Amino acid sequence: MALGDYLYINEALNVPKDVRNQALQRCRKFWWMDYNPSASEHDIYTQTIGRQDVGFLKTTYKDNFQIAPAERTQIESYQPVELSKIAQFYGSASEDTTEKFIAIQKALKYDTDKNQVNFPLADLKELVRVKQNEDTGTADKFKWMVYGLGERMAPEGVIFPNVTWITEFPKDCEKIYYGTDFGYTVDPSTLPKVGIIGGNMFIDNKFYQPTPTSNDYINLLSQHVDKETSVWADPSGDNGGRGYISACRAAGYKVYACAVFPGSIKYGISVIKKYKLHLVGTPEMRKEQSGYVKAKAKVNGVMVVTDDPVDANNHIWDGVRMTAISNRL
């Protein structure tokens, strides 16, 4: 990496700490970075923005005088009733779930035409808009907090919220397993390496890219495991997970089909949750840790988190789940 006078890092939360540090130590004059605060905890918050030689500037879409109307509309479509001024007047910021629920219901039922409480016109217009957000299903507290208000927040319903980020897989893991998830033209194929030390699980994903053919997948696989290593895979998939598994076996690799059964997704998640999780902090791993969430459903006019996982941002996790179930971790 060469020396440079100036350095700019975009979406810095997604850039591994070691990469950032290597770049910063080679910057001779001035550097700056930006990020959306889409994580509640990060080393940038604790080790960078508090430094005496670092200036910190927080801006939102309202500070962007060049924002297009369509961009503003999209961002404001995330705002939920809960975070409207009228709902907060009634107590939606309460930590008591019952009080919060009552406050949100009062806001939802408030008659903006009669306006009995004489709220300002701007608050009434906001309430009309956020009610529409709830009706159309665009309301999203996480997106509004992060992209609308610029506040730190982890997505609601994150399935694995408590993790430790590490820079490398430990060398003293005696129990090491591999799982995989097949991706074809859009979704990525993954190969998480899973290590167990006592009650700790360590995860290091080895590749993350689509493999349109089984040969593409085998070429990637061959760069990371030998033919004596067992790899557990999901046999399902529109393009045929079993076909990929058969091709790998024909090529001499020990790729096996995991038992998939009704409820196996929630069961696999429960197995993983038995452990303290330590994740090698690649951008893809960070994306899936924060992005693998529970689904939402509308209850009494408001979107709430359910117990069902969303089938997205789970390609690494599916590979971990395959090996966790198959090896009875």
Order of alpha helices (4+ residues) and beta strands (2+ residues): beta-alpha-beta-alpha-alpha-alpha-alpha-alpha-beta-beta-beta-beta-alpha-beta-alpha-beta-alpha-beta-alpha-beta-beta-alpha
